[in-house]
Amino acid sequence: MKRSVAPIDSPKILADLRAKRANHEWLDRHRAELRIRFAGKFVAVHRGEVVASDPEFPRLLSRLRKRLADPSLAAVEFVSKEGVVWIL
């Protein structure tokens, strides 16, 4: 059986990685604001805006799939009510 493999589109992969990183960086910079508006919810950020939020992850994912052509590019995180302190 002959298998076919799709060619790797390096420029697209790099662009997608940059977009994903930019979404995470935006989320990090705006975490305090997000905590005020979305405490206790999962949020999805894409292109500098919150595109979906929900306290339940499966529902957030469903909304995200309806809203974005490629939901994997969004930064998704749970926004806690309080700041988290990591002690290592």
Secondary structure by P-SEA (a helix, b strand, c coil): cbbbbcccaaaaaaaaaaaaaaaaaaaaaaaaaaaaccccbbbbbcccccccccccaaaaaaaaaacccccccbbbbbbccbbbbbcc
